[in-house]
Amino acid sequence: MPETGQPFGFSPAARFLLVAGAFVVVVAGLKAAANLITPFLLAVFIAVVLQPPIRYLRARGLPGWAAMLLVVAVLIGVGGAMVGLFSSSLNAFNTSLPDYQERLKAMTEEAASWLDLVGVHISKDALNSMVDPARTLGLAGDLIKGLGGALANAFLILLTVVFILLEANSLPNKLRAALRAPEISMGHLREVLQTINRYMFIKANTSLATGLLIWIWLTFLGVDFAAMWATLAFLLNFVPTIGSIIAAVPAVLLTLVQLDLESVLLVAIGYLCVNVLIGSFVEPRVMGRGLGLSTLVVFVSLVFWGYVLGSVGMLLSVPLTMALKIALDANPQTRPFAIMLGPEIEAKHAFDSARREISGMDKDQT
């Protein structure tokens, strides 16, 4: 017979081990099926981003199918233009990459000689290993290759987006018929969709503004392949915490090789100003109450989803974690995990609420 509070005879430690083992199996399965899952996730989040403009067009009297076709056509046109522009820039960059690497290597050797003169003795081989030209200037290419693996299924992603949009209106009714507790389940589902929709739509617009500002600044300074670095800044702005830093590194190093130290300083200041303006002022003001996630959770989710799903997982780490947090909060048994994922203020509110409930129960008993 199972003991009280221990269903199926499992102790708390045994239940923890079972849950941890199931978690490991699920993560391993997600990682093994990443090539299948990532295109579908991209399609889902693209469809979520397209919902606001479709609703806007429908509110202006355009039929649903016409609004969807118009928005999808604009998506194809803009996406095709970006891919074409970026591909041409990337091909030219790969052609010029050996020359840039040679210049960076020569500058590294000059830096080693200057360090010897000031009394800092370090071998040229050690300095070259710390600043590997091929690895550093090839960083942008490696990142885009990871994204390109998912975008290689662009036609499949586009078809999936279209079918998701076609089913979007009938999905709530299907869920109401399938779920036994429609009010609770539909309420949390609606919260998940609204939160992700708001985040993805705002993030897409702020990322576009970031890319445009970077393109204008780099073009003004005369940096090669400004369009490619701007596209990279647009994509990596979706990556929290480290995305903006990664986007700036290749452009700054290329400026160092191509131009001079003054231009390097101006490029770095430009990236800093754009990221501070967009990330610290515009996004918090537009998003209002924020992501509902702690800073540590945002960074850990970046590492976790990047490990499981690759580059696409890094781009979608925040919305995936936000959806997971809301899903955990829907069940009283998993709500403690949702509180751990949230910021400190949410934990304080939950603690105060629980204390008031306990205080109320004590008064009722007396």
N, C-alpha and C positions, 0 to 999 in steps of 0.2 A: 504494500500500500504506500502511495506517495505521502511524504510528510506534508504538514501544513505549510502553505506558501512555497512549496517546491513541486511544481507540476511535473508529472511523469517520473518522479523520483530523482530528478536532477538537482544537484546542489547549485548555488549561485556560480561557483567557480566552473562547474561543468557546463552550465548554460553559456557562460562567457566564452569558454573554449569552442563550443559549438557555433556560436554566433561569429567568433573570429575566424573559424575555419570556413564557414559559409561565405564570409566577406572575402577571404583570400581566393576562394573558388570563383566567385563572381568577378573579382578584379582580373584574375587570370583569363577568364572567358572573354571579358571585354577587350583585354589586350590582344588575345588571339584573333578576335573578330573585328579588330580595329579597321581593317580595310573595308569591311562591309558596313560598320556602324558609322564611321565618320562622314561618308557622303549623305547618309540619311539625316544625321544631326545637322549638317550644314543646310540641307534642304528645309528642315523644320525651322531653323532659326532665320533663314532667308524669308520663308513664308510669314514668320512672325513680324519681321521688319516691314514686309509689304502690306500687312493688314491696315495700318493707319492711312496710307494714301488710297487704298481701295475703298475704305469706309468714307473717306473724304469725297471721292468721286461719286460714290453711290448717293451720298447726301446731297450732291448737286444735281441729282436726277439721272445719272448715267446708269444703265442696267448693270447688274452684277457681273455678267459675263464680259461685257464690253470694258468695264473698269478693270477687271482682272487682265484681259488681253492687253490693254493699254499699258498697265503697270509692268507686266512681264516684258512687253516689247521695249519699254524704256530700259528695263534692267538688262536685257540682252544687248541693246545698243551701247549703253554706258559700260557694261562689263566687257564687251568685245573691243571697244575703243581702248579701255585700260589695259587689257591683255595684249593687244597689238602694240601699243606704245611701250609697254614694259618689256615685251619680248624683243623688240628692236633695240631698246636701250641695253638690255641684258646681253644680247649678242655682241653689241659693240663693246660693252664693258669686258666681256670674256676675251675679246680679241686684244684689248689693250692691257689686260691684267698682267701678263708677263713683264711689260715695261714698267708698270707701277710697282711690281714686286722688286724689280732690280733697283729702282730708285729708292724704295724704302730700305732695302738691304744696305745700299751705299750710305744712306743717312744714319742707319744704325751703327755702321762701322765708324763713321765720323763721330757719333756720340760716344762710342767706346774710347776713341782716341782722346776726345776732350776730357772724359772722366779720368783717364790716366794722367793728363796734365794737371788736374786739380787734386791729385792724390788719391782718387778712388779707383783702385785697380780691379778690373773685371775683364774677363776674357771676351773677345768678340763672339766666340761660339756660344758662350753662356748668354750674352745679351741677345744674340739672334734667336736663341731658343725661347727666351722670354717674350720677344716680339717677333713671332714667326710671320713673315710677310704673307706667305701663301694662306696660312690659316686665318690671319686677321682680315686681309682684304677679300678673302673668299667667304667671309661670314654671311654676307648678304645672299650670295649664290646658294649657300647651304640652306638658309632659311626658306628661300623661295622654292628650292627643290622639294622640301618637305610639304609646302603648301601645294605645289604643282602636282604632287602625287594624288592629292584629293581632288584637285580641279581637273585632273585628267578625265574624270567621270562627269564632266560638265553637262553633257547631254542628259545623263541619268539624273543628275541633281535637278536640272531644269524641269524634266518631266515629273519628278517627285514633287517639286514645288507647285506645279500646275495642279496635280491631283490633290495635294493638301488644300490648296485654295478652293478647289471645287467642293471638297468635303467639309470645308470650314463651317458652313451654315447649318449643315445637318448633324454635325458631330455632337453638339449639346443635347439634341433630342435623343440620339442614340445612347449617350451616356446616362441620361435620365431614365431610359428604359432598362439599361443594363445594371445600374447601381441600385442597391436596396435602400440606401440612405441618401436620396438625391439632394436634400437641402445641404447636408454637411459636405458631401463629396463634391457637388457642383460648386459650392462656395469656395472650397479650397482650390479646386481646379481653375475656377475663374481668377482667383488671386494669383495662382502661378502664371497663368497666361498674361494677365495684366502687368504683373511685375516684370516678366521677361520681355514683353512687348515694349514697355516703357524704356527699360534699360537698353535693349538692342536698338530701338529707334533713335534714342538720344545719343548713344555711343556711335552709331553710324554717322550721324550728322556732325558730331564733334570730331570724329576721325577724319571726315571729309574736310572740315575746316582746318584741321592740323596739316593734312597733306597739301592743301592749297597754299597755306601760309609758308610752309617749308619750301614748296616749289618756287614761289615768288622770291623768297629770300636767297635761295641758292642760285637762281637764275640771275638775280641782281649782282651777286658776287662773282658770277662767272664760273661756278663749279661745274665740272663735267657731269653728265647724266643726272641733271637735277630732277627730271621727271621720274626716273627710277627711284631715287632716294625719297621723293615725295610719296610715291606709291608704297614704298616700304614703310614710311612713317604712318600712312593711312592704315595699312594692315596691322602693324605692330601696336598701334594705339589701342587696339582691342585687347592686347595682352597687358594685364595689370602689373603694376610695380616696376617691372624691368623692361617692358616693351619699348618705352620711349628712349631708354638708355641704349638698348641694342640697336635701335634705328639710327641713333646719332653716331655710333662708333665708326661704321664704314665711311660715312660722309666726311667726318672730321679727319680720318686718316687719309682719305683721298685728297682732301684739301691740303693737308700737310705735304703730300708728295707733289701735287700739281702746282700749288701757289706758294704762299709764305706763311710765317707764323701769325702775322696780323690777320690774314684771312681765316686761319684756323680759329683764332680767338673770336672773330666775328661769327663764324659758323656755329661755334659752341654756344655763344651768347644767344644767337637766334633760336637754336633748339631749346635752350633753357627758357627763354622768354615765352615761346609758343607753348611749351609743355606746362609751364607755371600758369599761364593765362587760361589755357583750356582745362587743364587738370585740377587746378586749385581754385579757380573762380567761376568759370562758365559751367562745368559739369556739376559741382555741388549746388550751385544756384538753381540749375534747371531740374536736377534730380530731386531736390528737396531733402527728404529725410535720409537719403543715402542708399547704400546697397543692402543694409540690414545684415552685414557680415563684418566680423572683426578683421583688423588688418592682418593678423597672423593667419587667419583662416583663408583670406584672399591669397596670400603668398603660398601657403601649403596647398591650396586647391590648384594653383598654377603648376606647382611641381607634380602633384598627383595626376591631374588630367593630362598634363604634358607627357608623363611617363606612360599612361594607359593608352592615349589616343594620338600622341605625337603633336605636331605643330597645330593641327586643328583643335586638339584638346586644350592647348594653351590659349588659343583665341576665344574658345567658348567656356573657359574654366569658371568665370564669374556667373554667367547665367545658369550653367549646369549646377553649380553649388547653391545658387539662390533657389532653384527649383527643388533641389534635395532638401534644403532647410525648411521650405514651406510644407513639403510632403511629410517630413518628420514631425513638424509642429501640429499636423492634423490628427495625430494619434497620441492620446495621453501617455502611453507607454514609451513612445519614442520622443516625446517633447523635451526631456532633458538634453538629448543630443542636439536638438534644434537650438536650445538656449546656449549650449556650448559653442555653436557655430556663430551665434549673433554677437553684437557688440556688448560692451559692459553695461550700457544703459538699459538694454533689453533684459539682461540678467537681473539688474537691480529692480526693474519693474516686476519681473516674475517673482522675485524674492519678497518684495513688499506685498504683492497680491496674495501669495501663499501665507504670509504672516497674518494678514488681515482675515483670511479665511479661518485660520486656526484660532485667532482671537475671537471671531464670531461664534465658532463652535464651542469654545470654552464658556462664553457668556450664555449660550443656549442651554448648556448642561447645568449651569448654576441657577 
